[in-house]
């Protein structure tokens, strides 16, 4: 487990393997909320290494250290299989130990990662929305590639149950428009440039008295940065939370990464409506699938907002009150003030691939 999303992705796989009588051991590194989420889900693990931060040199040093630790951990244990989601250290350690390894991915443009992980893995797993020809440069041919339909979030959220009290537990005022914000992965090799939109989004939602936004930072640096802004409409949890319920109950999800956007779509696919903005890491066929949701998001954000059926109690009432007084539920973001953004709302412009 080298990242928070890996806990969610691998949890049902581990549970199924153990239910079949297999012994499964988990390793993890110190990185953002990874260890907290493992504890939250009751998953025992062996701690090996930590993240190298934004520096390429420190990333390489940490990779070497963690690979050495993984090799010592696996030596003489008689492992039959290694499984990871985008982890290079386990790919290298498994090759050194002669253990077959399966590596899962959801983003084909993480070039540095794939040059190692995909080449060394015995089996590479991608959603079928990723064209196979994009993976050939990483040594992935038909004999190595396994493709699955849909998106990974649909699988690990298949048994998910929404916590109806999640907003109250986070201190959210449900009388207001509820927004969940996920910052960009600033320390990742595939996201090396600062995202100027993130501070603008925080300034917009954080200063609106009609909005209550929960910001889920990836790193302590991001947590400190957001808290120091001292914006009245922002909530920053001090620890890892069960974000999927927040996503399901929110009026709007704005995420600079792919996983939380796809979670919003996967949850929305089982319910009446979902308002989420697709991330740049969504593959082409996924974007086609989300076009209608994107049009709804643009239309509802800049025009009328019909309310979230998950919350029901207040969202519809908010719209009714606003309509009765001749105002938009999103008064500062309506079509009259932002005609360019409102234009072509049924054909949103979505950029695929690397941002």
C-alpha positions in Angstrom: 0.0 0.0 0.0 1.9 3.1 -1.2 -1.1 5.5 -1.4 -4.5 6.2 0.2 -6.4 5.0 -2.8 -4.7 1.7 -2.8 -6.3 0.8 0.5 -9.7 1.2 -1.0 -8.8 -0.6 -4.3 -7.1 -3.6 -2.7 -9.4 -4.1 0.3 -12.1 -6.2 -1.5 -9.4 -8.2 -3.2 -7.7 -9.0 0.1 -11.0 -9.9 1.7 -11.9 -12.3 -1.1 -8.5 -14.0 -1.1 -8.7 -14.5 2.7 -12.2 -15.8 2.4 -10.9 -18.4 0.0 -8.3 -19.5 2.6 -5.2 -17.7 1.3 -2.8 -16.0 3.6 -2.3 -12.3 2.7 0.3 -10.0 4.2 0.2 -6.3 3.7 3.0 -3.8 3.5 2.6 0.0 3.6 4.7 3.2 3.5 4.2 6.5 5.3 2.4 8.7 2.9 -0.5 11.1 3.5 -3.5 9.2 4.9 -2.4 5.7 3.9 -1.7 4.4 7.4 -4.8 6.1 8.9 -7.0 4.5 6.3 -5.5 1.1 6.9 -6.3 1.5 10.6 -9.8 2.9 9.7 -10.5 -0.3 7.7 -9.0 -2.6 10.4 -6.2 -3.9 8.1 -3.0 -5.0 9.7 0.2 -4.1 7.9 4.0 -4.1 8.1 5.5 -0.6 7.8 8.3 -0.4 5.3 9.7 3.1 4.3 8.1 6.3 3.5 7.4 8.7 0.5 10.3 10.7 -0.9 8.3 14.0 -1.3 8.5 16.1 -4.4 12.3 15.8 -5.0 13.3 13.3 -7.7 16.5 12.5 -5.9 14.7 11.7 -2.6 12.1 9.7 -4.5 14.9 7.5 -5.9 16.5 7.1 -2.5 13.2 6.1 -0.9 12.5 3.7 -3.8 15.9 2.0 -3.2 15.3 1.9 0.6 11.8 0.5 0.3 12.8 -2.0 -2.3 15.5 -3.3 -0.1 13.1 -3.5 2.8 10.5 -5.3 0.7 13.2 -7.8 -0.4 14.2 -8.5 3.2 10.5 -8.9 4.1 9.8 -11.3 1.3 13.0 -13.4 1.4 12.4 -16.9 2.6 8.6 -16.4 3.2 7.5 -18.5 0.2 5.2 -16.0 -1.4 3.3 -17.2 -4.5 2.1 -13.8 -5.7 2.6 -10.1 -5.2 -0.1 -7.6 -5.9 0.1 -3.8 -6.1 -1.5 -0.8 -7.5 1.1 1.3 -9.2 3.9 0.4 -6.9 7.4 0.2 -8.3 9.2 -1.0 -5.2 7.2 -4.2 -5.0 7.7 -4.8 -8.7 11.5 -4.6 -8.3 11.6 -6.6 -5.1 9.4 -9.3 -6.6 11.6 -9.6 -9.7 14.7 -9.9 -7.5 12.9 -12.6 -5.4 11.5 -14.5 -8.4 7.9 -13.9 -7.3 5.3 -13.3 -10.0 3.7 -9.8 -9.6 0.5 -8.3 -10.8 0.4 -4.5 -11.0 -2.8 -2.5 -11.4 -3.1 0.9 -12.9 -5.7 3.4 -13.9 -3.7 6.2 -15.6 -1.6 5.4 -18.7 0.4 8.7 -18.7 2.5 8.1 -15.6 5.5 7.4 -17.8 8.2 7.1 -15.2 6.2 4.8 -13.1 5.2 2.5 -16.0 8.7 2.2 -17.4 9.5 0.3 -14.2 6.3 -1.2 -12.9 4.8 -2.4 -16.2 8.0 -3.8 -17.6 8.8 -5.9 -14.5 5.3 -7.1 -13.8 4.1 -10.5 -14.8 0.6 -9.2 -15.4 -0.5 -5.6 -15.9 -4.1 -4.7 -15.2 -5.9 -1.7 -16.8 -9.5 -0.7 -17.4 -10.6 -1.5 -20.9 -11.1 2.3 -21.6 -7.3 2.6 -21.9 -6.3 1.8 -25.5 -3.8 -1.1 -25.5 -1.5 0.7 -28.1 -0.7 3.3 -25.4 0.9 0.7 -23.3 3.2 -0.9 -25.9 6.0 1.6 -25.2 6.1 0.1 -21.6 6.6 -3.4 -22.8 2.9 -4.4 -22.3 1.7 -6.7 -25.0 -1.5 -8.9 -25.3 0.2 -11.7 -23.3 0.8 -9.5 -20.3 -2.2 -7.2 -20.4 -5.5 -7.9 -18.5 -8.3 -5.5 -19.2 -11.5 -5.2 -17.1 -14.7 -3.4 -18.0 -15.7 -0.1 -16.4 -13.7 1.7 -13.8 -12.1 0.4 -10.7 -14.2 2.6 -8.4 -17.3 0.7 -9.5 -15.8 -2.5 -8.1 -14.6 -1.4 -4.7 -17.7 0.7 -4.1 -20.0 -2.2 -5.0 -20.6 -3.0 -1.4 -20.4 0.5 -0.1 -23.0 1.8 2.3 -23.4 5.6 2.8 -23.1 6.9 6.3 -26.1 9.3 6.5 -24.4 11.2 9.3 -21.1 11.8 7.6 -21.8 15.5 6.9 -22.8 16.2 10.5 -19.7 14.3 11.8 -17.5 16.5 9.7 -19.2 19.6 11.1 -20.9 20.6 7.8 -23.9 22.9 7.8 -26.4 21.1 5.6 -28.4 24.2 5.2 -25.8 25.5 2.8 -24.4 24.1 -0.5 -22.0 21.3 0.4 -18.8 21.0 -1.7 -16.1 18.4 -1.4 -12.7 19.6 -2.7 -9.6 17.4 -3.4 -6.3 19.2 -4.1 -3.9 18.2 -6.9 -1.2 15.6 -6.3 1.7 18.1 -6.1 4.4 15.5 -5.1 3.6 13.1 -8.0 6.0 12.7 -10.9 3.0 12.9 -13.3 1.9 16.2 -11.8 5.0 18.3 -11.6 3.5 21.8 -12.2 1.5 23.7 -9.6 -2.2 23.9 -10.3 -3.3 27.6 -10.3 -7.0 26.6 -10.3 -6.8 25.1 -6.8 -6.3 28.4 -4.9 -9.0 30.0 -7.0 -11.5 27.3 -6.2 -10.7 27.6 -2.5 -11.1 31.4 -2.6 -14.4 31.1 -4.4 -16.1 28.4 -2.2 -14.3 29.4 1.0 -15.6 33.0 1.0 -19.2 32.3 0.1 -21.5 32.2 3.1 -24.0 30.0 1.2 -21.4 27.3 0.8 -19.7 24.8 3.2 -16.7 23.0 1.7 -14.8 20.1 3.0 -11.2 20.1 1.8 -9.5 16.7 1.9 -5.7 17.5 1.6 -3.2 14.9 0.3 -0.3 16.1 2.4 0.4 17.9 5.7 1.7 20.8 3.7 -1.6 21.2 1.9 -3.5 20.9 5.2 -1.4 23.7 6.7 -1.8 25.8 3.6 -5.6 25.6 3.5 -5.9 26.2 7.3 -3.7 29.3 7.1 -6.1 30.8 4.6 -8.6 31.0 7.4 -11.5 31.1 5.0 -14.8 30.9 6.8 -16.6 28.4 4.6 -13.8 25.8 4.5 -13.5 22.7 6.7 -10.2 20.8 6.9 -10.4 17.5 8.8 -7.4 16.9 11.1 -7.3 13.2 10.2 -8.3 10.7 7.6 -12.1 10.4 7.1 -14.4 8.1 5.2 -14.5 10.4 2.1 -16.9 8.3 0.0 -19.9 9.2 2.2 -19.0 12.8 1.9 -18.8 12.5 -1.9 -22.2 10.7 -2.0 -23.9 13.4 0.1 -22.3 16.5 -1.3 -23.9 18.8 -3.9 -20.7 19.2 -5.8 -17.3 17.4 -6.0 -14.3 19.3 -7.3 -11.2 17.1 -7.5 -7.8 17.7 -9.2 -7.2 14.0 -9.4 -9.0 11.1 -11.1 -10.0 8.8 -8.2 -12.4 11.0 -6.3 -14.0 12.2 -9.6 -14.6 8.6 -10.6 -15.9 7.8 -7.2 -18.5 10.5 -7.6 -19.5 9.1 -11.0 -19.6 5.5 -9.7 -21.8 6.5 -6.7 -23.9 8.7 -9.0 -24.5 5.8 -11.4 -26.4 4.0 -8.7 -28.5 7.1 -7.7 -30.6 9.7 -9.4 -28.1 12.6 -9.9 -24.4 13.3 -9.5 -22.6 16.6 -10.0 -18.9 16.1 -10.5 -16.3 17.5 -12.8 -14.2 14.8 -14.6 -10.5 14.8 -13.9 -7.8 15.0 -16.5 -6.8 11.4 -15.9 -10.1 10.0 -17.2 -9.6 7.9 -20.3 -11.3 8.8 -23.5 -14.2 6.4 -23.3 -14.8 7.4 -19.7 -15.1 11.0 -20.8 -17.7 10.1 -23.4 -19.6 8.3 -20.6 -19.4 11.3 -18.4 -20.4 13.9 -21.0 -24.0 14.1 -19.8 -22.9 14.4 -16.1 -20.5 17.1 -17.1 -23.2 19.1 -18.9 -25.4 18.8 -15.9 -22.6 20.0 -13.7 -21.9 23.0 -15.8 -25.5 23.9 -16.2 -26.3 23.4 -12.5 -23.3 25.2 -11.2 -23.7 28.3 -13.4 -27.5 28.2 -13.6 -30.3 26.6 -11.6 -29.3 24.0 -9.0 -32.1 21.4 -8.5 -30.7 19.9 -5.3 -29.1 16.6 -4.3 -31.6 13.7 -3.8 -29.2 12.1 -1.3 -29.6 15.0 1.1 -33.1 15.9 0.0 -34.1 17.7 3.1 -32.5 21.1 2.4 -31.3 21.1 -1.2 -34.7 21.3 -2.7 -35.9 23.8 -0.1 -32.8 26.0 -0.9 -33.7 26.1 -4.5 -37.3 26.9 -3.7 -36.4 29.8 -1.5 -33.9 31.1 -4.1 -36.4 30.8 -6.9 -39.2 32.4 -4.9 -37.0 35.5 -4.3 -35.9 35.6 -8.0 -32.3 34.7 -7.2 -30.1 31.8 -8.2 -29.0 29.3 -5.5 -25.5 30.1 -6.8 -25.9 33.9 -6.9 -22.3 34.8 -7.9 -22.0 32.1 -10.5 -25.0 32.4 -12.8 -25.2 32.6 -16.6 -25.7 36.3 -16.8 -22.5 37.1 -15.0 -20.5 34.3 -16.7 -21.8 34.0 -20.3 -18.6 32.4 -21.7 -18.6 29.7 -19.1 -22.3 29.0 -19.5 -22.0 28.8 -23.3 -22.2 25.4 -24.9 -23.2 23.9 -21.6 -24.4 20.7 -23.3 -21.0 20.2 -25.0 -18.5 20.7 -22.2 -14.9 20.9 -23.3 -12.9 18.2 -21.6 -9.2 17.7 -22.0 -8.1 14.1 -22.0 -4.7 12.8 -21.0 -2.0 14.5 -19.1 -2.6 18.0 -17.7 
